[in-house]
Amino acid sequence: MKKLTLFLILFLMGTSTFSFSPSNYSGPKTYIGPAKLKAMSVQDFLNLTPKKYYELTGTRMTLKQKLSFVILKAKLRKQLPDEKAEGKKTDIGLLSLVFGGGAFVLALIPYVGIISIPLALAAIVLGIIGLGRKKGDTKSLIGLVLGSLFIVLVIVVVAAFASGSWW
């Protein structure tokens, strides 16, 4: 009898929760504000200050609204394409090719030749990244081959010196 009573109490409590009630959600709320703000371009909105907002609407922003306004503008700036970065895209394949060839040239210069090993490693890494971004990129492939060839040659030369068969 105790088990049945406990089951009925739990059942009644479980069914009387708000999970079975319909939602009070009425859909997305739309922004109703001055027509000047609605017709504003994104760049004009990003240049908007709280003072200019007051001039347009006639209402002052609270501190919380000002902080929200600054955060909103920062998020919008992050989502917009950066015009400055558009023209400055680096060709990683070309960089890999230059580093791979530069490793061979720098190896011939005394006391500077040690720099050619990290340069060859950078050529390998950039070549792999360049091939990952653009399949069949010839510059990346050549840079990767030059960097790898240089590292193999360094290993062969070091092994020859270590074994004593160089002389």
C-alpha positions in Angstrom: 0.0 0.0 0.0 2.9 2.4 0.8 4.4 1.7 -2.6 1.2 2.5 -4.4 0.7 5.7 -2.4 4.2 6.8 -3.1 3.8 6.0 -6.8 0.5 8.0 -7.0 2.1 11.0 -5.3 5.1 11.0 -7.6 2.8 10.6 -10.6 0.6 13.5 -9.7 3.5 15.7 -8.9 5.2 14.8 -12.2 2.1 15.5 -14.3 1.4 18.9 -12.6 4.7 20.4 -13.7 4.8 23.2 -16.3 6.4 20.9 -18.9 2.9 20.0 -20.2 1.7 23.6 -20.5 1.9 25.5 -23.8 4.6 28.0 -24.2 4.1 31.7 -23.9 6.6 32.5 -26.7 5.1 34.8 -29.2 7.9 34.8 -31.8 10.8 37.1 -32.4 10.4 40.7 -31.3 10.9 43.2 -34.0 12.8 46.5 -33.5 10.5 49.5 -33.6 12.4 52.7 -33.6 13.1 55.8 -35.5 13.0 55.5 -39.3 16.4 57.2 -39.6 18.0 54.3 -37.8 16.2 51.7 -39.9 17.4 53.3 -43.2 21.0 53.7 -42.0 23.7 51.8 -43.7 26.1 49.5 -41.8 29.0 51.9 -42.1 26.9 54.8 -40.8 25.8 52.6 -37.9 29.4 51.7 -37.1 30.2 55.5 -37.0 27.3 56.2 -34.7 28.1 57.5 -31.2 25.7 57.7 -28.2 25.6 61.5 -28.8 24.6 61.1 -32.4 22.0 58.5 -31.3 20.6 61.1 -29.0 20.4 63.6 -31.8 18.6 61.1 -34.0 16.1 59.7 -31.5 15.8 62.3 -28.7 16.4 59.6 -26.0 19.5 59.2 -24.0 21.2 55.8 -23.5 21.7 54.3 -20.1 25.1 52.9 -19.2 23.9 49.3 -19.9 22.6 50.4 -23.3 25.9 52.1 -24.1 27.9 49.0 -23.3 25.6 46.8 -25.3 25.9 49.3 -28.2 29.7 49.1 -28.1 29.6 45.3 -28.0 27.2 45.2 -31.0 29.4 47.5 -33.0 32.4 45.4 -32.3 30.6 42.2 -33.3 29.5 43.9 -36.6 33.0 45.0 -37.4 34.3 41.5 -36.9 31.7 40.1 -39.3 32.4 42.6 -42.0 35.1 41.8 -44.6 38.3 43.7 -44.0 39.1 45.8 -47.1 42.6 46.4 -45.9 43.4 42.7 -45.7 41.9 41.9 -49.1 44.8 43.3 -51.0 47.5 41.9 -48.7 47.0 38.2 -49.1 50.3 36.4 -48.9 51.1 33.8 -51.5 52.3 31.0 -49.2 53.5 28.9 -52.2 55.8 31.7 -53.4 57.1 32.1 -49.8 57.8 28.4 -49.6 59.6 28.5 -53.0 61.8 31.4 -51.9 62.6 29.8 -48.5 63.5 26.5 -50.2 65.8 28.1 -52.8 67.2 30.5 -50.2 68.2 27.5 -48.0 70.6 26.3 -50.8 72.0 29.8 -51.4 72.6 30.5 -47.7 74.3 27.1 -47.2 77.1 28.3 -49.4 77.9 31.4 -47.3 80.3 30.6 -44.4 79.0 31.3 -40.8 75.5 32.2 -42.3 74.8 28.7 -43.6 73.4 27.5 -40.3 70.4 29.7 -40.9 69.6 27.6 -44.0 68.3 24.7 -41.9 65.4 26.5 -40.2 64.7 28.2 -43.6 64.4 24.7 -45.2 62.1 23.6 -42.4 59.9 26.7 -42.9 59.8 25.9 -46.7 58.5 22.4 -45.9 55.9 23.7 -43.5 54.7 26.5 -45.8 54.7 24.1 -48.7 52.4 21.7 -46.9 50.1 24.6 -45.8 50.1 25.9 -49.4 49.2 22.5 -50.8 46.4 22.2 -48.2 44.9 25.5 -49.2 45.2 25.1 -52.9 45.5 21.6 -54.4 48.2 21.3 -57.1 49.9 24.6 -56.3 53.2 24.3 -58.2 55.1 26.9 -56.1 54.2 25.1 -52.9 55.2 21.8 -54.4 58.6 23.1 -55.6 59.2 24.8 -52.2 58.3 21.6 -50.4 60.6 19.5 -52.6 63.5 22.0 -52.3 63.2 22.2 -48.5 62.9 18.4 -48.2 65.9 17.9 -50.5 68.0 20.3 -48.5 67.2 18.5 -45.2 68.0 15.1 -46.7 71.3 16.5 -48.0 72.2 17.9 -44.6 71.4 14.6 -43.0 73.6 12.8 -45.5 76.5 15.2 -45.0 76.3 15.0 -41.2 76.2 11.2 -41.4 79.2 11.2 -43.7 81.1 13.4 -41.3 80.1 11.3 -38.3 81.2 8.1 -39.9 84.6 9.5 -40.8 84.3 8.5 -44.4 84.2 12.1 -45.7 88.0 12.4 -45.8 
